[in-house]
Amino acid sequence: MNQTLRANFYDAIVTFRLRAESICRWGGAALGLLLAFSTLGAEPAPPSKPRDLSKMDIADLMEIEVPKVVSASKFEQRVSEAPASVSIVTADEFKKFGYRTLAEALQTLQGFHVSYDRNYAFLGTRGLNLGDFNSRVLLLVNGHRVNNNLTDGAFIDTAFMVDVDLIDRVEVIRGPGSVLYGNNAFFGVINVVTRTGKQLNGVEFSGEYGEFETYKGRVSIGHSFTNGFAHGLDVLLSGTLYDSRGDERLFYKEFNTAAQNHGVARHIDDDESGSFFGSVGYHDFTLEGGYIAREKANPTAQFGTTFNDDGLRTVDERSYTALKYTHSFENLFDVTAQIYYDRTEFKIGYPFRFLAGTNVINASSSEHDTGEWWGSELQFTKRIFDKHILTAGAEYRDDFRQDRDISGQKLVEQTRQSHGVYLQGDFEIVTNLHLNAGARYDQYGDFDPAYNPRVALIYNPAAQSTLKFIYGTAFRAPNFLELALKDPGQDLEPEEITSYSLVYEQGIGQHLRSSVSPFYNDMSGLIAFRSGRFVNFDADTAGVELALEGFWTNIVRARISYTFQKTESDSFTLDLPDSPEHLVKLNLSVPLYRDKVFAGIDFQYTSQRESLHNTASGGQPLTVQGAGAGDYGVVSLTLFSRELVKNLEVSASLYNVLDQKYSDPATRFHQQDLIEQDGRSFRIKATYRF
């Protein structure tokens, strides 16, 4: 890197540090710690396999290998060549930082924040989080769409069907992705890639215990057959049970009356689930599927229900089965195809208490929503002169069941069919300049057809330097429940986004990599719940994401990032909820004893956020501005060991070490403005394989 560019970069880092210090003293300290590590010498690369740290010196530190990603273009390519800003969270990070859910892993990345309403985790992306089940991010498991067909939402908390111990890596693709994926890929695509039977290669037991009498157990079996009649067969089977009593005492000032237990909800925060995931591969074919049933008590008295009543519970069931085929026809093309069946089910009980004269009457109602769908996809990829890649594909989906039942009475019953076709090309214009361009046509139900392009110029001006100029659009159609609750006199239109972004990635020496990504999103027709109905509104977001990562084989790894984002709307008269302007993240893992014991520190800072309050005026529902959620910084620590005893991994994590008191904005379902989050908690975990 030339001296001018290096000086400019370090000037930017200094500015970043000062900004972080002004936000939170921990952010500044974290940046200083990371920069201290960046001063380690970077000389010739060591052997490709990690060695005993006690036998390594600085000259043995490895040269950074740029990871590869599949989800950005639907074929494997280096992250630096992908037409998007990309992050990857590895299985190693899940272990060393003690991530218990997919949500906790995503929250460590620039541009993301997570809010929890004591029932579900909601993912905020680049300044927008409307508390509607993560329907603006497409979540995949091994390329299979797991957003449901009721809310178009995706679970990222304890309701996610794949145990985090089965995750090999998580690919996060920022920016509109409708060019390849159609509906829901509004802000990006997250692909969870699972381990294979070959990677597991045996039997694995895992058990953990944590705060609030939380227990979790997992048994996984995996094997790849290399000879005999079963040659080429790869099998992975895994089952998990989870149970937590939750916080036994939660206080909500909005219910602070003698008749409502002085605002204290007791023993109604429990969470339990059972899940299964399996994969059987044989040569070009793979059959995989997952299932989870999760029941969660809700202490927040959502929907105006009776406070401190354990009858407010949600039950979610989610399952899928997919048969996939992949084959490379030599000198012709690669083909991938899949056919699948999915099912989702949601149940909730609503307890109510009211006065009839002088008598207290306890009553209840229930809701039961069911969705089923099947679909297929076919894709061809053609490489031309090893320089150009053409990708063409088509999808069909039949949502043949979408039911809503209230207290035994079926209120809504509908079906929906959709299809899409897409074409993408990745062209090498000159050696250091690529053009990635594509477009997709979607016919989604009865809505007007959607056309969504993406164009990216990817330029490498110097060694380890990459510039990406990206333009793209995406859409999200109104989902089943939004259509069921819309204003009868007004049609809901699909959401649309036009995004412009610049990504600058720079390798620094042999073990650091930085990125700077300014972006602008112009959004129209966003769907929000307001005063009892869903309505459309427009908004725009501008911001920048800064990140610095360090890799030293599997021994030391670090990531720090800062995000500034500003979301505004002229058509939504209230301040948008849960939209922080500043995010600071730090992850650092260092060895304490050779390559066997590691310490991991995780820091999250989120600036102030607004909330909305649901009330009534003249007997009609009304949404007004609520109290603000103050900024906060949370530190978590994890000790992780492997092979101190052969085939045994042990970890101990302490979350929210400083016992920070903070709250997340409530979602549209609540009467209260803020939902207080957990203080200090712990987890211990052991995994044994043979």
N, C-alpha and C positions, 0 to 999 in steps of 0.2 A: 504494500500500500504506500502511495507517495506521501511525502512529508506534509503537504497541504491538507490532503484528505485525512491523514492521521490526526493532525492538529484540530481540524474541524470536528472530527468524531469525539476527541477527548474534551473539546469545548462543550459539545452537546452533553457528554456524560457529566461534566461539572454542573451544567445547568440543571440536568435531571436530578443530581444529588441535592442541589439547593432547593429545588421544588419539593422533593420528598421530605427534606428537613422541615420546610415550612408547613407541610401537611401533618407530619407526625415525627417525633424524635426517633421512634423506632425505625421508621423508614430510612432516615439518614444513617443511622448506625448500621442498618442492614447493608446499605449501599457501600459504606466504607469497608465493611467486612468482605464483601464480594470483590471490590477493587483491590483489596489486599491480596486476595487469592490470585487475581489476574496478573500480579507482578511476578509470579513464579516463572522461572525460565522455561522457554519452550525451544527445545533443541531437537535433534533427530528422533524419529518415531521409534517406539519400543516394539517388542514382539506383539503380535495381534492378540494374544491371549493375556488376560490380566494376571499379574504375578503377585506374589507375596510383597506387600508394601515395604516390609522391613528389608527387602533385597532390592528395592528400586531407588533410584535417585532421580533428580529432576530431568536429567537427560533421557530418562526412559519414558517420559510422558508421551502418550500417543498423539498422533496428528488426528484432528477431528475428522470423523467420517460423516458426511452429510447423509442423514437418514433418508429412507425411501417411503413413498406414500402411494396408495392405490386410489383412494376415494376422490381426489381432486379431478382426475381425468378419466377414471374408470380403467386405467392401466397403470402399471408400476412405473414410477419415475422418481428422480431425486426431488427432495423438498424444494431445492433451489430452482428447479425447472417447472414446478407446479404453478398453474395460473391462479394463485391465491396466496394469502397469508396462512401458513400451516403451522400447527403445533402437534407434537406427539407426546403422549404420556405413556411410559413403558411400565411393564409389570414390575420392574426393579423399583420404580418410583412409588408404586402402590405399596410396596413392602417397606421401603426405607422411610417413607413419610407417614405411614399408618393410615392411609385413606380407607375409610370404612364403606363409602358409597361412591358411585360415579359422580355424584354432585360435588363431593369434597375434592375430587381430582380436577374437575372442570373449574372450580372456583379459584384454583391456583394460577390460571392462565390469564394473560392480558385480555381485556375486553369483556370478561365474564364476571358476574357476581350472582350469588344464590341467596334467595330468601326462603324461609321455612315458616309455614303457618300452623305448625303442630299437626299437620296432616300430610301435606305434600311439599316437595322442594320445587321452587320456581326459578328458572334460569333466566337471568337478565343478560342481554347481549347488546353491546355497543349502545348503551344508554336507554334501552327500552325493556320494560318488564311489566306487563299488564296483568299478571297473576292468572293466566289462562292456560295452564297445563303444558307450557313449553311447545305450543303448536307452531311457532315460527322458526324452529330448528328441527331439521330432519335427523332422527336418530336411527342408526342402522346397527344390526348385529351381523357381522360377516357379510355385509352388503344387503341384508334383508331389512326392509322398512318395518320398524316396530311402533311407530305412531299409530294410535288406535283410530277407529272410524266413527267414534262418538264425539270426542272433543278435538280430534286430530293431535292429541297430546302424547307426550312421551315421558314415562317415569324415569327419574334419575336418582331416586332415593332408595329406601328399603323395598319399594315396590318394583324396582328394576329386576327383570327376570334372570339376569346372568350374575352369578356370584362374582365379586371382584377378584377372587383368587383364580378365576378361570380366564381373566383378561390377559392377553399377550401384549396388546398395545391399544391405545385409543388415538385415532386420527381425527384431528379437528381442522375443518376446512372453513375458513371465514369468508363471508361474502355470499351474495346470491348464488344459489346452485340449481335453480330451476332449469338451466340449460341442459342438464343431464338427468335431473331427478324429479322435475315437475313440482307438484304441490308440496308445501311445507318447508322447502329448502330456501326459506326467505332470508334469514340471516346467515345460514351456513349449514354444514353437514357434519355430523359426528358419527364416525364408524368405529364400533367396538369390535376388534378382532380377537377372537378367542384362541386359547391354546388348542393344540391338536393332541391326539393320542400319542403320537411320536414324541412330542415335547414332554408330556407327562411321564410316559414310559414306566408304568407301575401303578401302585395303589397309594393314595394320598389321603391322610386324615388331618383335619384342621379343627381346632376348638378355640373358643375365645370367651372371655368374661369381662364385663365392663360395668360402668356406672349404671345405676337404676336397675340393678339385678338383670343385666342384659347377657343373654347366652346365645351362642351361635355354634353350630356344628356342621361340618361338611365332610362327605366321603366322595372321592373321585377315583375313577379307574380309567386308565388309558394305555393303549398298546398299538404298535404298528407292526404288522406281520411282514416279514421279509423273505419267507421261503414257504414251500409247500403249496397246497391248493389255495390257501388264504393270502398268498403273496400279493401285496398291494393294498391290503385291508387295513384301515386306520380307524380305531374306535376310541371314543371318549364318552364316558357316562358320569354324571355328577348330580348329587342331591344335597340340599341345604335346608336346615331348620333354624329359625331365628325366633327369639322371644325376648321381649323387654317390658318391664313394668312401667317404664317411663318415670317422669318426675312425679312424685307423690303429692306435691303441693305447688299449685300455680295460682298467682294472684292477678286479677283483672279489675282495675278500679271502676270500670263502667258498671260492674255488678256488685258494688260494695254496699249492700243492704242486708239487714238481718234476715230477710226472707230468702236471700240468695247466698247464704253462708258467708256473708261479708266479703264477697268477691273471690273466695278461695275455692278452686276446683281441686278435689282430692281423688287420687287413685283412678283417674280417667285419662291417662296418657299412654296406655299400653299399646304395644305394637308387636304383632306376630305374623310369621309367614312361613310357607314351605315352597321350595322351588326345585325344579329339575331342568337340566340341560343335557342334551346328547347330540353326538355327531358320529355318523358312520360313513367313511369314505372308501370307495373302491375304484381305483384307477381314475377315470374321468368323472365319476358320479359321487355326489355327496348328499346324504340325507341327514338333515339336522332339525332340531326343534327345541322349544323351551316352554316352560309352564311355571306360573307362580300364582299362588293364592295368598293374599295379604289382608289382614283385618287390623284396623287402626281405630282406637278410641279417640274422640276429639274433645278436648277440654274447653274449647273457646266459645261454645254456644252459638255456632254459626246459624245463619238463616232465622235468627230470632227464636231459637229453641230454648228449652228450659235449661238454665244454668246449673252446673254441678250435677248433671244427670248422665249416667254412663250409657243411656240409650242412644246417644248420638255417636254412631259408629259407621265407618265406611268399610266395605268389602270390595276388593278389586281382584279380578281374575284375568289373566292375560296368557295366551298361548299361541303358538304357531308351529307349523310344519312346512319345510321347504325341501324340494328335491332340485339339486343343482347339477349342471353339466358344463364342464369346461374341456376344451380340446384345441390343440394347435395343429392345424393342417399345414405341414411343412411347405414353405414357399408359396402358400396361398393366404391364409388368414387364421386368426384365432377366433373361436366362437365361445360364448358363454350363454347359458339359458337356465331359467328356473321356472318352476311352477309351485305355488304355495297356497296354503289355507291358514287363515288367522281367525281368532275369536277373542272378544273382550267382553267383560261383564262388570257392571258397577251396581252396588246395592248400598243404600243408606237408610237409616231409621231416624225419624224426626220426633223427639219427645216434646210435648207441649204441656203447659200447666196454666189453667185460667180459673177465674172465680165465676161461679154460678150462684148468685145471691151471696150466702155466707159459706158456701161449700167450695172446696178446692177440687177441681177436676183435673185428673191426669189423662192425657190423650196422646196419641201418636199417629203418625202417617209414615209411609215408606215410599221409596223410589227404587225402581229396578230398570236399568238400561242395559240392553244387549246389542252387540254388533258382531256380525260375521261377514267375511269377505274372502274371495279367492282372486288370484291373478297370475299373470305370466309375464316373462320378459325375455327378449332375445337380443343379443348384441354381437356385432362383428367388428374385429379390429384388424386392420391391414397395415403392415409396415412396408414402406416404399424406399428402397435404396438405403435402409437403415438410418434414414435422416428424417423421414416424414411418416406420420402416423394418422390414419383415418379411422374414425370410430362412428358406427351407425347402429342405431338400436330402436326398438319399439316395445311398448308396454301396454298391457290391458289389465283392467281391474273391475271386478263386479262386487260392489257392496250390496249383497243380496239381503241383508238384514240390518236394520237400524230401528230399534224399538225403544220407546219410553213409556214406562208403566208407573202410575202413581196410585199407591194403595189398592193395587189389584185392578185398576182400570187403565187400559191401554189408551194413552192420549195421542201418541205419535207413532206412526209406522210408515217407513219409507224405504226405498232402494235407490241406488245410484250406480251408474256405470261411467267409466272414464277410460280414455286411451291417450297415448302420446307417442310421438316419433321424434328422434333427434339425430343430428349429424354434427360431428366435431372433427377438426383437423389440427394437428400439431406440426408446424412446418419450420424447418431450419432455413431461414432466409440466407444468412451467412453463418460462419462457424460460431460466432458469439451472439447471434440474434435469432430468437425464435418468435413465431407468431402462433398463438393458440386461439382459435376462433370456432364458434359453434352456435347452433340455434336449435330450439325445440318448439314443437307444436303440441298443445294439449287441448283436448276436449273433455272438460271435467263436469260431469252431470249436465244440467240444463244451462249452465252459464256460457257466456260467449267464449269462443276459442281464445286461448292465451298463446302468445308468441314471445319467447324469451331468449335473447341472445347473450353471449359473453364473448368479449374480445380482450386478449391479453398480449402485450408485447413484453418479452423477457430478454433482457440485455445483460451481458456480462462484460463490463468495461475493463476489468482487470481480474487477476487471479483472486479468488475468494470473494469477489464482488458481484452482486446481482441486483438489477433494477427491474421492477415489474410495474407496468402501467395497466390497470385492469378496469374494464367497464362491464357491467352486467345488470340484468333485471331479473326479477322473480315475482311470483304471485302466491297468495294463499286464499283458497276459496272458503267461504263461510262453512263452518262445520255443522254437523247435525244438531247439536244443542243450541248453537247460535241461531240457526234458522227456526228452531222450535220456540225461542224466546224473543224473537225480533218484534219490532213494532208492527202490528198487523197492517198499518197503513203505509208502510215504507219498506222498500226492498233493500236487502243488504247486498252490497257489491263486493267482489273479491278484493283483497288487499293487493297492492302493487308497490314495488320498490325499484328505484333506479339508483345504482351505486357506482361511485367513482373512488378508486383507491390507488395509492402508490405504495409499493413495498420496496424498501432498500435493505438488503441483507449483506453483512460484511463479516468475513472471517478475520480474526485478529490473532496473528501468530498461529500456533498449532493447537490451541485448546479453548479459544473463546470465539463466540459467534454472536453478533448483534443484529438487531432489526429495528427499523423505524417505519411505521405505517400510518400515514395520514389517510383519512377517509371522509366521505360525505355520502349520506343516504337521504334520498328524497322519497318519502313514503306517502302514498295516497290511499284512502279508503280503509285505514286501520280500524279494526273492530274492537270496541270497548263496551263494557257494561256500565250503563249510566242511567240512574233514576228508574231502575226496574226493567230496562230494555237494552238490547244491543244496538249500537249506532256506529256509523262510519265517521271517521275524522282524518285529517291530514297532519303530518308532522315531518320534521327533518332533523337529522343528527349530523354534527360535524365533530371530528375528534382526531386524536393521534395516539398510537400505541408504541411504546418503546420497550425493548426487551434486550437483555444480555444473558447469554447462557455460557456455561463452562463445562467441559467434559474432560475427565482424566480417566480413561478406560472405564471400568465399572467401580473405580475406587472413590473418586471425588466427583461430585456433580453439583452444579449451582444454577439457579435461574432467578433473575430479578426483573421486574417490569413495572412500568408506570403507564396508566391510561388516563387521558383527558378526553371527556366526551360531553357534549352539550346537546340536549334534545329539546326542541321547541315546537309549539303548535299554535297556529292562529285560529284554528277551528275548534279547539278544545279549550274552553274558557278557564278551566282549572289547571293548576300545575300538575304535570304528569306524575303519577306515583312511582316510587321505587326506581328513581333515575339518578344515581350518584354521578357527580361530575369527575371525581378523582378515585382511582384505584391504585394501590401499591401492593405488590406481591413479592415475596422472597421465599425461595426454597434452597436449602443448603444441606448436603449430606457429606460427612467426612468420616474416615475410618478412625476408630479408637484403638483397635488391636488388629494389626495385619489387614487381611481382607475378610475378616470374620465378624467383627463387631463394628457397627456404624451408629453415628448419632445424626439424626435429621431434625432440622428446625424449619418450621413453616410459619410465615407471617402474612397476615391479611389486613389491609387497611381499606375501609370503605368510607367515603365522605357522606355528608348529610343527605337524607332522602325525604321526600314528601309522602304523604298518605292521603287517601280519600276516605270519607266517612259516609256510611249509609244510614239514613234516618227517614223520617216521614213528615210530610207537610200537608195538612188538610186530608189526611188519610191516604195520601199518595206517596210512593217511594221517592226519595230524593237523595242524590249524591252531592255532598259538599266537601270542601277542603278539610282535611283532618290535621292532626298534630304531626310535626316532623320527627323523623327518627334521627337521632344524633349520630355523628361520625364515631367510628370505633376502630381499634386495632387489636387483633387477637394473635397470640403466639401459641404454637403447639410444638411439642417435642416428642421424638420417637427414638428409642434404642432398639436396634435390630441386629440379631446375630444369626449366622448360618455356619453349619459344619463345626461348631464347637463340639457337638456330639454328631456323629455321622448321620446324615439324612434328616437332621432336625433344624428347624428354623424357629426362633423365639423372638417376640417383640413386645415392647411395653410402650404405650403412648399416653401422654398427658396433654389433653386438649384444653385450650383457653387457660394456659398456665397461670396468668395473672388474675384469673377470675373476673374478667372484664364484664361489666353489666351493660348490655346493649339489647336493642330491639330491632325487628324487621317490620316494615310497613305491612299492615294486614291486607288481605286480598278483598275482592269485591263481596265475598260471602259474609263478612264480619260486621258486627256493630261497633267494635272497638277499632281504634286507629292503629295500634301497635301491638305486636306479639313479642313478648320478652323471650330471649334465647337462653340456652343452657349456660351455666357458669362453668367452673372447672370440672372436668370429668376425666376418666381414665379407661384404658382397655389393655388387657394382656392377651396374648395370642400365641399359640404353638401349632406348628405344622410338621408332620412327620410323614416321610414317604419310604416305601420299600418295594 
